[in-house]
Amino acid sequence: MSDLLPHALSVRENAHAPYSKFQVGAALRTKSGSVFVGCNVENVAFPEGTCAEAGAIAAMVAAGEREIAEVCVVAGSPTPVPPCGGCRQKLAEFAAGDVRVTLATTAGTLEHTTVAALLPGAFDAGHMA
């Protein structure tokens, strides 16, 4: 079990999901060892909501950190839920391909993967050279 899971489970309880009722929590650890968390925040204008992973990344950047060392995402779903496509790209911005990603359910099912496995062929700064 990832030691980030309790952080993700705890912040999941703060999710604002009045429309979907689908609460998601995310926790990440940076290279310095700091832990940042985020939860999904829905908006009645659905495209304006924020994913849990994006919230954790925003908190990390606001604190001056830039390198993700590990990630954990948890949802109350039958099977572990991977990050959406946009969040996969956001994770790839701050994490190396081999960074471990733990996907979990509130019932305790865990899956382990990596950023590269979630987003093969990620767009990166090298494409802009």
N, C-alpha and C positions, 0 to 999 in steps of 0.2 A: 504494500500500500504506500502511496506517495504521502509524505508528511505534509504536503500542501492540501490534501483532501479536507482536513478539518477546517482550514481557512475558506476553501471554496464552498463547503457545506454551510458554514456560518453566514457568509455574505449572500448566499443564495436566498436566505430567508428575508433579505432586504430588497429583493427584486420588486420592481413595479411592473406587474404583468396583469393588469385588470381585464385585458381583452382576451389574451390567449390562455391565461392561467398557467403558463409554462415558464416556471422560474429556473433561471440558469445562474450558476456561480462560477467564477474563475479566479484562480490564484496563480501567480507566477513568482518565481525567485530569480533575482538578478545575479550576475557574476559576483557581486559584492556580498551576497547573502540576504539582501533585503527582500521582503515579501510584500507584494502588492495584490490587491483584490479588486474585483469588479462584479457587478450583477447586471442583468438585462434591465433596461428602462424603456418600457413601451410608451408610445404616444398614440393618441387617437388617430393621428395622421401617420399610419403605419411606417412609411419610409423614414420617418423622423426619429424612430427609436434607436437605442444603442445596445449593442451586444455586450455580454459580460466580459468577453476577452478584450474588446475595445476599451471598456472602462478600466480594466486592470492595466492595460498598456498606457492609457492616458495618465493614470495615477503615477505609473513608473516614470514616464517622461517628465511630468510636472515636478517630480522629486529630483530630477537631474540625472536619472539613470538611463542607460541606453542598451544594455546587453542582457537578454533573457537567457537563463541557464536551465530552467525547467518550467513546465506549465501543467496545470490541472484544471479540467472543466467538468462540472457535475450538473446533472439535470434529473428531474423526477420522471424519467422515461423508462420504457421497458428494456431498452438496450442503451449503451453509452452513445452520446450524441457528439459527433465531431463539430468543430467550428465551421461556420458558414464560409463560403468562398472568400468574402471580403476579409474576414478575420484571419483566414489562413495567410493571405497576403500581408496583413498587418503583422502577424507573428513572424513571417519570413523577413520582414524589415529589421527586426531586432534580435532574431535568433538564428544561430547556425543551423544547417540542415540536420545535424545529428542531435539537436536538443530534444530531450524526452518530453513527450506529451502524454499525460494520463487522462483518459476519458472515463468517467464514472457515472454510475446511477446512485440515487439516494438509497437504493436497496443493497448496494455494496458490490455490484458487478463492475469490474475494472478491465480496461483495455489499455495497452501501452503501444505507442507509435512514436514517430518522430515528425518534426516539422517538414522534412523533405518528403516523407511518405505521404503526408497530408497534401502537399503542394509540389508535385514533381514539375520541373520546368518553370519554377518561380521566376517572375519578372524581377530583375534587380538592376542596380545602377550600371552594371556592365552593359546592359542593353542600350543605355543612353549615350555611351561613349562615341 
